[in-house]
Amino acid sequence: MTERLSALLHEEAAAIDVPPVPDDLLAAGHREVRRRRTRTALVGAVAALLIAVGASAAVDLWRDGNDAIEPAGQLAYQQWGAWADGDEVHVGRGVAVVPGVSKLQYTSTGAIVTTQDNRIVLVDPEGNTRDLDLELRGELFARGPVATDATEPYLGYVRALDSRTNQLVVLDLTTGEETAVGAAFPDREGVGSYAELLWDDELGYARPGGGGLVNWRTGDRLPTPPGPWNTPEGIGHGATVGYDDDAHMLVVTSRTDGSTLLEVPVTEPASAAVSLSVDGRYLATSTADDGLDVYDVASGTSVHLGDDRSVGDYGWTPDGHLVGGRSGEQEVEVCDPATGACTGIGYAYGDALTVVSGATTFVG
């Protein structure tokens, strides 16, 4: 009886017209099975490790759409970035007090704080601080004496070797290892030299009467992109932004191949402030209605943020969100560059915020 029933079921199944599974879907299914097996094995291994060490620590956030587990502090750093309310420096969810905050910059390991007396302090996303003992020369420049890249753990600077000689240096913040870039060069009349931009293998520096761009890993000189040491050009991560006087256009240009990535008409150049995100993906411009427009550099699409928001009051987070405060509201908010939605994060600030402004230029 059982054998007969089994035969009938097989005959019925064979009669059903089932379309073949596409190869790409079948391959995706295989990948998903392997991924789940890997995740199961990883979870089991982590559980065993936590038992072995007494479960002293655990990762508290599983990021959507990504199998990697990231610490919540690092994720908050990417999305909220860094800002300072007076001497109180916020890096993601971490908070530290650094007297005399003048400038904030990003690295992959945390925010670099430059103070009014030229201290350079690393603040990580947990609020821990570390003074960086850099032998800098010269006064504090508007752009700061060091160069950083939000995606890398490196810091570029000009070290004073003695009273007459300088050396371009890149510091690895994770290991403390320093790379001397190229040959030492003379200091001219004690007027400071400083690193100005760091991106990929490129390190740009300025000094009286000159400057340049070098491959910091090899020491080779590189051709400079248009106008990196002249306003109104601004340098971002892999892009520059400038103003075409003849066409009355803001132009974002690739630093890789010189191609035009985005053009934005400027109708009132006298009031146009522009900021390129630190990752080079978004451009924020001021508008006539006390608001700002945020452009996606790759697609050219834009969203509008009104209600007394201006470019000068907002900086960028490492992943391209805007962070700042509306005029008169005194609450820090983070704005999504894709949707234009702004969300207060529950922190009221004082008179003004110090933010990471990215590549900024003023037209007019």
C-alpha positions in Angstrom: 0.0 0.0 0.0 2.8 2.5 1.0 4.7 1.7 -2.2 1.6 2.2 -4.4 0.9 5.6 -2.7 4.4 6.7 -3.2 4.3 5.8 -6.9 1.0 7.8 -7.4 2.6 10.8 -5.7 5.6 10.7 -8.0 3.4 10.4 -11.0 1.3 13.5 -10.0 4.5 15.5 -9.3 5.9 14.6 -12.7 2.8 15.9 -14.4 3.1 19.4 -12.9 4.6 21.9 -15.3 7.3 23.7 -13.2 9.4 26.4 -15.0 13.2 25.9 -14.7 15.0 28.0 -12.1 17.1 30.8 -13.7 20.8 30.2 -13.4 21.4 33.6 -11.7 18.7 32.9 -9.1 20.0 29.4 -8.5 23.5 30.8 -8.0 22.1 33.4 -5.7 20.4 30.7 -3.7 23.6 28.8 -3.4 25.4 32.0 -2.2 22.7 32.6 0.4 23.0 29.1 1.7 26.8 29.5 2.0 26.3 32.9 3.6 23.9 31.5 6.2 26.2 28.6 7.0 29.1 31.0 7.4 27.0 33.3 9.6 25.9 30.3 11.7 29.5 29.1 12.1 30.6 32.7 12.9 27.9 33.1 15.6 28.8 29.8 17.1 32.5 30.7 17.2 31.8 34.1 18.7 29.5 32.5 21.3 32.2 30.0 22.2 34.7 32.8 22.5 32.5 34.9 24.8 32.0 31.9 27.0 35.8 31.3 27.1 36.5 34.9 28.1 33.6 35.3 30.5 31.4 37.3 28.0 33.2 40.5 29.0 32.2 42.4 25.8 29.6 42.0 23.1 28.9 43.9 19.9 25.6 45.7 20.2 24.6 46.5 16.7 24.0 44.4 13.6 24.0 46.6 10.6 21.1 46.2 8.1 22.2 44.9 4.7 25.7 44.0 5.9 26.8 40.8 7.4 29.7 42.6 9.2 29.1 43.4 12.9 30.1 47.0 13.7 30.5 48.6 17.1 27.7 51.1 17.7 30.1 53.9 18.4 31.9 53.6 15.1 28.5 53.5 13.2 27.3 56.6 15.1 30.6 58.3 14.1 30.0 57.6 10.4 26.4 58.8 10.5 26.6 61.7 13.1 30.1 62.7 12.5 31.8 65.2 14.8 31.1 68.7 16.1 32.1 70.9 19.0 30.0 73.1 21.3 32.7 75.3 22.7 35.3 73.0 24.3 33.0 70.0 24.3 33.8 67.8 21.4 31.3 65.2 20.2 32.5 62.3 18.0 29.6 60.0 17.2 28.3 59.1 20.7 31.6 59.9 22.5 32.2 63.2 24.3 35.5 64.8 25.3 36.6 68.2 26.6 39.4 69.8 24.5 40.0 73.5 25.5 40.3 76.0 22.7 38.8 74.0 19.8 39.6 75.7 16.5 39.1 73.1 13.8 37.8 69.5 13.3 38.9 67.0 10.7 38.0 63.3 10.1 40.1 60.2 10.0 38.9 56.6 10.0 39.9 56.2 13.6 38.3 59.4 15.0 38.3 63.2 14.7 41.4 65.4 14.8 41.0 68.5 16.9 43.3 71.5 16.3 43.3 74.0 19.1 44.0 77.7 19.1 47.4 77.1 20.5 48.2 74.4 17.9 47.6 71.3 19.9 46.6 68.4 17.8 44.3 65.9 19.6 42.7 62.7 18.4 39.3 62.0 19.8 37.9 58.5 19.1 34.2 57.6 18.8 34.2 56.5 22.5 35.4 59.9 23.7 39.0 58.9 24.4 41.6 61.5 23.7 45.2 61.3 22.6 47.6 64.3 22.2 49.7 63.9 19.1 53.2 65.3 19.7 53.8 66.8 16.3 56.8 69.2 15.8 54.9 71.8 13.8 56.2 75.0 12.6 54.5 78.3 12.1 51.2 79.9 13.1 47.8 78.4 12.9 46.5 78.6 9.3 42.8 78.9 8.5 42.8 75.4 7.0 44.7 73.9 9.9 48.3 72.7 9.9 47.5 69.0 9.2 45.8 67.0 6.4 43.5 64.0 6.9 41.3 61.6 4.9 38.0 60.5 6.4 38.5 57.0 5.0 42.0 56.4 6.2 43.9 56.3 9.6 46.6 58.7 8.3 47.6 62.3 9.1 49.9 64.4 7.0 52.0 67.3 8.4 55.2 69.3 8.0 57.7 68.6 10.8 60.3 71.2 11.9 63.6 69.3 11.9 65.5 72.4 13.1 65.3 76.1 12.8 65.9 76.1 9.0 64.7 72.7 7.8 61.3 71.1 7.3 60.2 67.5 6.5 56.9 66.4 5.0 55.6 63.4 7.1 52.6 61.0 7.1 51.6 59.5 10.5 49.7 56.2 10.8 47.4 56.8 13.8 46.8 53.1 14.4 50.5 52.1 14.6 52.4 55.3 15.3 54.6 54.6 12.3 55.8 57.7 10.4 56.8 58.0 6.8 59.2 60.8 5.8 58.0 62.0 2.3 60.6 63.1 -0.1 63.7 65.1 0.9 63.8 67.7 3.6 63.4 71.3 2.4 64.4 74.7 3.7 62.2 76.9 5.9 61.9 80.4 4.5 62.1 83.1 7.1 60.3 81.1 9.7 56.9 81.5 8.0 55.1 78.2 8.5 54.7 75.4 5.9 51.8 73.0 6.3 50.1 69.9 4.8 46.9 70.9 3.1 45.2 67.8 1.6 45.4 64.0 1.9 43.6 61.7 -0.4 44.5 58.1 -1.4 48.3 58.3 -2.1 48.3 62.0 -2.6 49.6 64.5 -0.1 49.4 68.3 -0.8 51.4 70.9 1.0 51.8 74.6 1.0 54.8 76.8 1.8 55.9 80.4 1.2 56.5 80.8 -2.5 55.2 77.4 -3.5 53.9 74.0 -2.5 53.1 70.9 -4.4 51.4 67.5 -4.6 53.3 64.3 -4.0 52.7 60.5 -3.8 53.5 60.1 -0.1 54.3 56.4 -0.5 56.9 56.9 -3.2 57.9 60.6 -2.8 57.2 61.3 -6.5 55.9 64.7 -7.4 52.4 64.8 -9.0 50.6 67.2 -11.3 48.3 69.4 -9.3 44.5 69.6 -9.9 43.2 73.1 -11.0 43.4 75.7 -8.3 43.9 73.6 -5.2 45.7 76.5 -3.4 43.5 79.3 -4.8 40.1 80.3 -3.7 37.4 79.8 -4.9 38.4 76.2 -5.6 37.7 73.5 -2.9 39.2 70.0 -2.7 37.1 67.0 -1.6 37.7 63.3 -1.5 38.4 62.6 -5.1 36.9 65.8 -6.4 37.3 69.6 -6.7 34.6 72.2 -6.8 35.0 75.6 -8.4 33.1 78.4 -10.3 33.0 78.9 -14.0 32.7 82.7 -14.4 31.8 82.5 -18.1 29.1 79.9 -17.8 27.9 81.0 -14.3 28.2 77.4 -13.2 29.4 75.6 -10.1 31.5 72.8 -11.5 32.6 69.6 -9.7 35.5 67.9 -11.3 37.1 64.5 -10.9 40.6 64.5 -9.4 41.2 61.1 -11.0 40.7 62.0 -14.7 39.7 65.7 -14.8 36.2 64.9 -16.1 33.2 67.1 -15.2 31.0 65.3 -12.6 28.4 67.9 -12.0 27.4 71.4 -13.1 25.0 73.6 -11.2 23.8 77.0 -12.5 24.3 79.9 -10.1 21.8 82.7 -10.4 23.0 84.9 -7.5 26.7 84.4 -7.2 27.2 87.1 -4.7 25.3 85.0 -2.1 26.4 81.5 -3.1 28.2 79.5 -0.5 29.1 75.9 -1.6 30.4 72.9 0.4 31.5 69.5 -1.0 31.1 66.6 1.3 34.2 65.0 2.7 33.5 61.8 0.7 33.0 63.8 -2.5 29.5 62.4 -3.1 27.3 65.5 -2.3 27.4 69.2 -2.9 25.5 71.7 -0.7 24.7 75.2 -2.0 22.9 78.1 -0.5 19.6 79.3 -1.9 17.8 82.6 -1.9 15.1 81.5 0.6 17.4 80.9 3.6 17.7 77.3 2.7 20.1 75.0 0.9 20.1 72.5 -1.9 22.0 69.2 -1.7 23.0 67.6 -5.0 24.0 64.0 -5.5 27.2 64.5 -7.6 26.8 61.2 -9.5 23.2 61.5 -10.5 22.6 65.3 -10.4 19.4 64.9 -8.4 18.8 67.3 -5.5 16.8 67.8 -2.4 15.9 71.2 -0.7 16.4 72.0 2.9 14.6 75.2 3.9 13.6 76.7 7.2 16.5 79.0 7.9 19.2 76.5 7.1 22.4 77.7 5.5 25.6 76.1 4.2 27.7 77.9 6.8 25.8 76.3 9.7 26.3 72.7 8.6 29.2 70.4 8.2 29.5 66.8 6.9 29.7 63.4 8.5 32.1 60.8 7.2 29.3 59.0 5.2 27.9 62.2 3.6 25.1 63.3 6.0 24.8 67.0 6.9 25.2 67.8 10.6 24.6 71.2 12.1 21.8 73.4 13.5 19.0 75.6 12.1 19.1 79.3 12.9 17.3 80.0 16.2 16.7 76.3 17.0 19.9 75.6 18.9 19.5 71.8 18.5 22.0 69.6 16.6 20.3 67.8 13.7 21.5 65.3 11.1 20.0 65.6 7.5 19.9 62.8 5.0 21.3 64.0 1.7 19.2 61.6 -0.4 15.7 62.5 1.1 16.3 65.9 2.8 14.8 64.6 6.0 16.4 66.2 9.1 16.3 64.6 12.6 17.3 66.3 15.8 19.6 64.1 17.9 18.5 65.5 21.3 21.5 67.8 21.9 21.0 71.6 22.6 24.1 73.7 21.8 25.3 77.1 22.9 26.1 80.1 20.7 27.7 78.2 17.8 28.9 74.8 16.6 32.3 73.9 15.2 31.7 71.4 12.4 33.7 69.6 9.7 33.0 71.8 6.7 34.4 69.7 3.9 35.6 71.5 0.7 34.1 74.9 0.9 34.1 77.8 -1.6 32.3 81.1 -1.9 31.2 82.5 -5.2 31.0 86.2 -5.8 
